Amino acid sequence: MTREATLIAGDGIGPEITEATLLVLDALGATFDWDEQYGGMSAVEKAGTPLPNATLDSIRRTKLALKGPLTTPVGGGYRSVNVALRQEFELYANDRPTKTIVPGGRYDKVDLVIIRENTEGLYVGLDHTFKVGDDPKAVAQAMSVMTREGCRRIVRFAFEYAKQHGRKKVTIVHKANILKATSGLFLETARMIAPEYAGAIAADDKIVDNAAMQLVIDPAQFDVIVTTNLFGDILSDEASGLVGGLGLAPGANIGTKAAIFEAVHGSAPDIAGRGIANPSAQMLAAAMMLDHLGELDAAARLRRAIETVIVKDNVRTRDLGGTAATAEFARTVARRV
Ligand code: NAD
């Protein structure tokens, strides 16, 4: 069945990894009717704005998007289009799995999922500077906003996710010792919900700094982690580093109005345009999109093909110690599916 979906190739390495992903989806026989739209820097160049109305209209209609990374200027300039999309479509749950694919790395048995709250906390955009005397930026202030309902729905999402995916434990990660109101509300709400799953899903909690250290020392102790926006962003990049880096880390942004699938990584300006980026994360994001659509066999075939190419065929991009170009890796995966 052909399914309409929005396609945003994105900035930097985005077009390269998206082309590679479309090639393997084609080989898989997964047919999408893509509505190609723009966002980020490439949208500024084409339409004069980082988030054109046409892009929003398209996602409103299709409720489904595969998105490449979008560049956000650092320290100034326009606000993150990624954050804007998550807020516009209430994509409150960010599902970021980390699993060992490459053998012989630091850890052989990492298999954890970070469920990150995706719309609240420090990402609400209440970030200001204040003038004092002659200095226009003498004071900077950011506000974190958490709601009871926001905490409730992400924690419930994490426990339901654990139940549906045969997971055994949810670890609540917070900073409630210092951020007593915001992180405190998150922890308090999570502790109210956890007992509803007693006997089926175990629950514990950890302060984020300890959780970050424990992830490096003994990642196998983690199963599902549920946490707030900023902590989830940082911990998921950290987790990807345990299994070979950002080139292998996919993510899904799930909400009530739409779902957007993307790699965890950014536009990687340092390697953009050279044809050497690892497209696996974007391909694995496409596999999550197939799962979401109930195409479980196709998703499993795609994951198996990526694994076979990396492990058995030993065709790897440079970030994994190989020499394969993005296109060569994609052609090998396409043959394997
Ligand atoms: P980044 O994730 O783009 O890159 C970090 C490092 O990882 C770089 O050395 C890069 O070369 C490497 N890397 C990332 N993806 C790779 C891949 N597929 N294959 C091989 N190597 C890869 O992070 P950054 O440099 O901090 O950010 C660059 C831009 O991306 C910023 O504008 C940032 O705001 C944006 N960003 C966007 C998203 C998104 O669209 N969801 C996520 C994170 C960052």
Residues whose N, C-alpha, C, O or C-beta is under 5 A from the ligand:
A	BS01	NAD	G68 P69 L70 T71 T72 P73 N82 L246 G247 A263 V264 H265 G266 S267 A268 P269 D270 I271 A277 N278 P279 D319
